[in-house]
Amino acid sequence: MANKELIINSELDRGLKIRRLMAALAQEYRVASEAVITTYNLSILQLNILDVLSYALHGSLTVNRIIEALTDERPNVSRSLKKLETLGLVTKQRSNEDQRIVFVQVTKEGRQLRQQVKSQLPDHGINLSESESQILYELLLKI
């Protein structure tokens, strides 16, 4: 993993330091999260799918809407959905009007497992005040 102190103390210009520090933080969080998630026989993508479905306003989303909400490629999402369905964590149902459209819904077991995994994930020590968090959020939106 990247050594943040080396990045901070380097001769790089500020913009490059920012990008490298963001990448280092993302990598640290991903590694720490994967260590937890894999103990539940899930991938980060599968947990992200459960997250997206858990916040669906109408209880289900189409496969295309799930793909739009994530940064992964369609084949990865399709494989992950199939595994989640096999594990009984999601259900799929074809639209009555258009058989090409598939609706996906998280099951009670899927919600429970998601909550269990999320409770074990590291908070990654973002020790910022509420106003600092708001400023950081606004700055990230500009990138």
C-alpha positions as CSV (number, residue, x, y, z in Angstrom):
1,M,0.0,0.0,0.0
2,A,1.0,3.6,-0.6
3,N,2.9,5.3,2.2
4,K,0.9,8.5,2.8
5,E,3.9,10.2,4.5
6,L,6.0,9.7,1.4
7,I,3.3,11.3,-0.7
8,I,2.9,14.2,1.7
9,N,6.6,14.9,2.0
10,S,7.3,14.5,-1.7
11,E,8.2,17.2,-4.2
12,L,5.0,16.5,-6.2
13,D,2.8,19.4,-7.0
14,R,-0.3,19.8,-4.8
15,G,-2.8,18.5,-7.4
16,L,-0.9,15.2,-7.8
17,K,-0.4,14.9,-4.1
18,I,-4.2,15.2,-3.6
19,R,-4.9,12.5,-6.3
20,R,-2.4,10.1,-4.8
21,L,-3.6,10.6,-1.3
22,M,-7.2,10.0,-2.4
23,A,-6.1,6.8,-4.2
24,A,-4.1,5.7,-1.1
25,L,-7.1,6.3,1.2
26,A,-9.4,4.4,-1.2
27,Q,-6.9,1.5,-1.3
28,E,-6.6,1.3,2.5
29,Y,-10.3,1.3,2.9
30,R,-10.9,-1.3,0.2
31,V,-8.3,-3.7,1.7
32,A,-9.7,-3.3,5.2
33,S,-13.3,-3.7,3.9
34,E,-12.4,-6.8,1.8
35,A,-10.9,-8.5,4.8
36,V,-14.3,-8.2,6.5
37,I,-16.6,-8.8,3.5
38,T,-14.9,-11.9,2.3
39,T,-15.4,-13.6,5.7
40,Y,-19.2,-13.5,4.8
41,N,-18.5,-15.1,1.4
42,L,-19.3,-11.9,-0.4
43,S,-17.5,-9.5,-2.7
44,I,-17.5,-5.7,-2.4
45,L,-19.6,-5.6,-5.6
46,Q,-22.2,-7.9,-4.1
47,L,-22.3,-5.8,-0.9
48,N,-22.7,-2.7,-3.0
49,I,-25.6,-4.3,-4.9
50,L,-27.3,-5.1,-1.6
51,D,-26.7,-1.4,-0.6
52,V,-28.3,-0.1,-3.8
53,L,-31.3,-2.4,-3.4
54,S,-31.7,-1.6,0.2
55,Y,-32.2,2.1,-0.6
56,A,-34.6,1.5,-3.6
57,L,-37.7,3.7,-3.2
58,H,-40.1,1.1,-4.5
59,G,-38.4,-2.0,-3.0
60,S,-36.9,-3.2,-6.3
61,L,-34.8,-2.0,-9.2
62,T,-34.3,-3.1,-12.7
63,V,-30.9,-4.7,-13.5
64,N,-30.1,-1.7,-15.7
65,R,-30.8,0.7,-12.8
66,I,-28.5,-1.3,-10.5
67,I,-25.7,-1.2,-13.2
68,E,-26.2,2.6,-13.6
69,A,-25.8,3.0,-9.8
70,L,-22.5,1.1,-9.7
71,T,-19.1,1.5,-11.4
72,D,-18.7,-2.1,-12.5
73,E,-19.3,-3.6,-15.9
74,R,-22.5,-5.4,-16.8
75,P,-21.0,-8.9,-16.8
76,N,-19.7,-8.5,-13.3
77,V,-23.0,-7.2,-12.0
78,S,-24.9,-10.0,-13.8
79,R,-22.6,-12.7,-12.2
80,S,-22.9,-11.1,-8.8
81,L,-26.7,-10.9,-9.0
82,K,-26.8,-14.6,-10.0
83,K,-24.7,-15.5,-6.9
84,L,-26.8,-13.3,-4.6
85,E,-29.9,-15.0,-6.0
86,T,-28.4,-18.4,-5.4
87,L,-27.6,-17.5,-1.9
88,G,-31.2,-16.3,-1.3
89,L,-30.2,-12.7,-0.7
90,V,-32.1,-11.3,-3.7
91,T,-35.0,-12.3,-5.9
92,K,-35.5,-11.6,-9.6
93,Q,-38.8,-11.2,-11.4
94,R,-39.4,-10.5,-15.1
95,S,-41.7,-7.7,-16.0
96,N,-45.2,-8.8,-17.2
97,E,-45.2,-6.0,-19.8
98,D,-41.7,-6.5,-21.2
99,Q,-39.9,-9.9,-20.6
100,R,-36.5,-8.2,-21.3
101,I,-36.9,-6.2,-18.0
102,V,-35.9,-7.9,-14.8
103,F,-36.7,-6.5,-11.4
104,V,-34.4,-7.3,-8.5
105,Q,-35.4,-7.1,-4.8
106,V,-33.3,-7.7,-1.7
107,T,-34.7,-10.4,0.6
108,K,-35.1,-10.2,4.4
109,E,-32.0,-12.4,4.6
110,G,-30.1,-10.1,2.3
111,R,-31.0,-7.1,4.4
112,Q,-30.0,-8.8,7.6
113,L,-26.6,-10.0,6.1
114,R,-26.0,-6.5,4.7
115,Q,-26.6,-5.0,8.2
116,Q,-24.3,-7.6,9.8
117,V,-21.5,-6.9,7.3
118,K,-21.9,-3.1,7.5
119,S,-21.6,-3.2,11.3
120,Q,-18.3,-4.9,11.0
121,L,-16.7,-2.6,8.4
122,P,-14.1,-0.1,9.6
123,D,-15.2,3.5,9.9
124,H,-11.7,4.3,8.7
125,G,-11.2,7.1,11.3
126,I,-12.4,10.1,9.4
127,N,-12.0,12.4,12.4
128,L,-13.5,15.6,11.0
129,S,-16.0,18.0,12.5
130,E,-19.4,18.4,10.9
131,S,-18.3,21.6,9.2
132,E,-15.0,20.0,8.0
133,S,-17.0,17.1,6.6
134,Q,-19.3,19.4,4.8
135,I,-16.3,21.4,3.3
136,L,-14.6,18.2,2.2
137,Y,-17.8,16.9,0.6
138,E,-18.3,20.1,-1.3
139,L,-14.7,20.0,-2.5
140,L,-15.0,16.4,-3.6
141,L,-18.1,17.3,-5.6
142,K,-15.9,19.8,-7.6
143,I,-13.4,17.1,-8.7
